[in-house]
């Protein structure tokens, strides 16, 4: 342990030395632009998929990683492509050395053929770790990271993702997802930091700092890409890439702040929402892409489209009659780079448009400048060859430990009747069953080795499933296994039931098929029927039942939750999740995760914790009562925390004042534990109907048994603000309640 800590410190210092030893090439972007032809400029704005320059048919590739030199030559000398993305349509994770070959082949050919010697920038979806490089460190997905309520730890995780992505020769990461998760049916819910703006903003800063640090020329950092600007996560139907109806006020209240925060934190690039808001596809929305993003928020970086989205303006959105018109509309709205990604039609059409004068050359110069500045900042002009030796911590035990810590801190204990958990090391029979018990894929979700994450052949050896890890922890207990149900059909139910009858305890591992985007669309948020049947059968055995939930989104548990004596919600905890879950069951970890979303009790009862009074208790019928399965911010521990001496420093808040809030927290139980102290407020009366409560600050603390500490928060007037009907952020005068745990203090804003 100590030896590995010393090695870690040594390697950290060594890698930092390497960092400071990097040089930035002295590139004059302006003179480069002046010397470029229109074709070369438009090429910079073109991003193709790896499949276009690989052997085999596009999107039907067995080995897209083998580059076809003829195709590569055409891409460079004929189209001057500025960017390449992805890992090829039908492929999965490839090795570090394979990545190095791909990147060096591309860059070497580019140096030979491109008279301007402008490097090609490679972009990748490293969503929860460098998920397209073999033997990488896979982290919990973003929703799980948010459940840790520990931004410092989340930053460490993103920093490792940056390190391992850059180690693969990939300087640009299409991450983080900054869409707010207020539509739990949406297939990408797990990619968000949850439903709350305050929590998601803290996570945003952590993600951007972790990925970029303060200098993306650092060879252990990458350019982040905040996505998907704007309003992608709230399709009315819950189906991916279908219309969203979001008023400008709500867009600014709920969906904009994370992006605003990312821009303040220095995010270098942005990806645009594939969908439409109020009937206008975002890719042609000048108000959003130029007025809001550039003029109002001051974003200076590169705006890339999402997958083939310019063409989709014709055949899907039907706002452009042909592709040429679509290209014109998107570029004039503010797009810098088109993820084309399967052909060069965009490139040809934009060249025509500029030559005809329909798109001014001055307009494309703006985009080319942003792209070249990004390449310069990343140090790509002076990048030497990659060697594995520069990245000794790639896929290391140290990195896996950070992933484990994150998984440990995200696990959320939602129910624990009669303190069933933690399990004691007793001589007893335990049945482990359910579809998630024996699967690494169900712990990781989509964006794991492949886009959808279902293929098992790329899984990292020696990572433990939940069952593997329980066996290691079991001590004197006998562990039996029967699946009982796959994700969606009942299997060996009789065998499972027979084992349940002989068991002292039953651990049922519920799960959801790894999926994202359109393949992840579902019609019903309920726990799949087969898994409900399994639980219903198990309850007949009359033994204590523990649910482990590994879900992409909060699958409705209402029908079966009552049969669970304990519920451990694990989200998608990543490759170390099995270990963390078992350690939590056996008390090596004291759970400290808190829900970053409101867990609905019924499929049609999607109401958030920060709902309005009308959505709460209507006096006459009580029909609108807010009755979630579990509340936002909820999560239990194996110890008990007592709150006392809650105070506010003053009862009035003037313009430049701040209020100091203090509270004492005592760990009054017998074991050490972590607690997240959450501060909420309620604006009692406001010109826009106020929420019943809103999170305003939080801190995660670590307390030994019997230890007490004082936690302090500073709140400014602006922290109590909202977007008014004129789309201005305001804090209105009047009374506010500040709430911690079940206590309230009244303050008056002047
Ligand atoms: C997704 C993006 C992703 C891109 C590149 C799109 O389909 O919406 O989130 O970054 O593909 O793979």
Boltz pocket constraint, residues with backbone or C-beta under 6 A from the ligand:
constraints:
  - pocket:
      binder: B
      contacts: [[A, 85], [A, 86], [A, 125], [A, 174], [A, 227], [A, 271], [A, 306], [A, 307], [A, 517]]
      max_distance: 6.0
